[in-house]
Amino acid sequence: MLLQVKDLRVHYSKAEILKGVSLSVGRGETVALIGANGAGKTTTLRTISGLKEPTSGEMICNDTRIDGMAAYDITKLGIGHVPEGREVFAPMTVLDNLKMGAYLRKDRHDVGGDIERMYDYFPVLKARRGQLAGSLSGGEQQMLAVARALMARPQLLLMDEPSMGLAPMMIEVIAEKIRGISRTGVGIILVEQNARLALELATRAYVLELGRITISGAAHELAADEHMQKAYLGE
């Protein structure tokens, strides 16, 4: 397994947000994390990437314990994070945002080639390379956020609400990019309020309710589950 999370517990002050979450992700596998607002999905991703310290539990990436490690060390181990709301560096150009994604890499001579690959993967970014990131459309900023994370050459990509606020046509563009990333062997944990889209993109899925995993299984099986249809799929 690329990543194993075991009995993860996280507090904000005295409030326990995650109450024993366990999940796993394999190489090249897309795993969806589905749940209502406030269920703990974003907290799960922030804890895996080192932005939030766990209270207890284990997180193991490539046989290395990462719980308690600093975020930059976790990034070095191959975990990239596309945060909710994109959080691009608005005053910086598209090109400089991409360079920032490679900040921790030691193979500086390969960075230029990876920038060109990002331009091939997201042609609009090449056309906008000298433009300030804050002036891009929502869909373009989402592409930039994904490309910036890929510049670190992650083995695991954490994606938080990639379709949020996007037009239907742009959502399909982002969905196709997620499929393409998975085909390269990168594991993905996908947090997505659009549960139907998440289950279409994922191999497996977990349902998080009030800080606990309540349902898990193959994505196509969860899509047919009666509780899922009523609670998350609007059927």
C-alpha positions, 0 to 999 in steps of 0.5 A, spaced: 500 500 500 502 507 498 498 510 504 495 506 510 492 510 515 490 507 522 485 509 527 486 517 526 484 521 531 484 529 531 482 534 535 481 542 534 481 544 541 477 540 545 472 538 540 474 531 537 473 531 529 476 525 527 474 519 531 478 513 529 479 514 521 482 508 518 483 508 510 488 506 505 490 508 498 494 503 493 499 506 487 495 508 481 488 508 485 483 513 486 479 513 493 474 517 494 472 520 501 465 522 501 461 526 506 457 532 508 460 538 510 463 538 517 464 530 517 472 531 517 474 530 510 478 536 509 481 535 516 483 528 514 487 531 508 490 536 512 492 531 517 495 526 512 499 532 509 502 535 515 498 541 516 494 539 522 497 534 527 494 528 529 492 527 536 493 519 535 493 514 530 498 512 525 499 514 518 504 510 514 507 512 507 511 507 503 513 504 510 515 510 513 511 513 519 509 520 517 504 522 523 507 528 527 512 529 521 513 537 518 509 538 512 515 539 508 518 533 510 511 529 508 512 533 501 519 530 500 516 523 501 511 524 495 505 527 498 502 533 494 496 537 496 491 540 492 487 544 497 480 546 497 479 553 494 485 552 490 490 557 494 494 559 488 499 564 489 495 570 486 500 576 486 505 571 482 505 569 475 503 562 473 510 560 471 512 562 478 507 558 481 509 552 477 516 553 480 514 554 487 511 547 486 518 544 485 521 548 491 523 542 495 526 538 489 533 537 489 533 535 481 533 542 479 535 541 472 529 537 471 524 542 473 524 546 466 522 539 463 516 538 468 514 545 467 513 544 459 510 537 461 505 541 465 504 546 459 502 540 455 497 537 460 494 544 461 495 548 454 491 554 457 497 555 462 502 555 457 498 561 454 497 564 461 504 563 463 506 570 464 499 572 467 498 573 475 494 567 478 489 571 481 487 574 474 485 567 472 478 564 471 476 559 477 477 553 472 484 555 470 486 556 477 484 549 479 488 547 473 494 551 476 493 548 483 493 541 480 499 542 476 503 546 481 502 540 486 504 535 480 511 539 480 513 536 486 512 529 482 508 526 488 506 519 488 500 520 492 495 526 490 490 529 495 485 533 492 480 537 496 473 539 492 476 540 485 470 541 482 467 547 487 464 553 483 466 550 476 461 550 470 459 543 468 464 543 462 470 545 466 468 540 471 468 534 465 475 537 463 478 537 471 475 530 471 478 527 465 485 530 468 484 526 474 483 520 470 489 521 466 493 523 473 491 516 475 493 512 469 500 515 470 501 511 477 499 516 482 495 515 487 489 520 489 485 521 495 479 525 492 474 529 497 468 531 492 462 534 494 459 531 488 458 524 490 456 522 483 462 525 480 467 522 486 464 515 485 465 515 477 472 517 478 474 512 484 476 505 484 474 505 492 470 510 496 469 511 504 463 515 507 465 519 513 460 521 517 461 525 524 468 523 524 467 516 523 468 511 517 461 508 516 461 505 509 467 503 505 467 499 499 468 498 491 465 505 488 460 502 483 457 498 489 457 504 493 453 508 487 448 502 488 447 502 495 440 505 497 443 509 503 448 512 499 443 514 493 438 517 499 443 521 503 448 523 497 446 521 490 439 525 490 435 519 488 
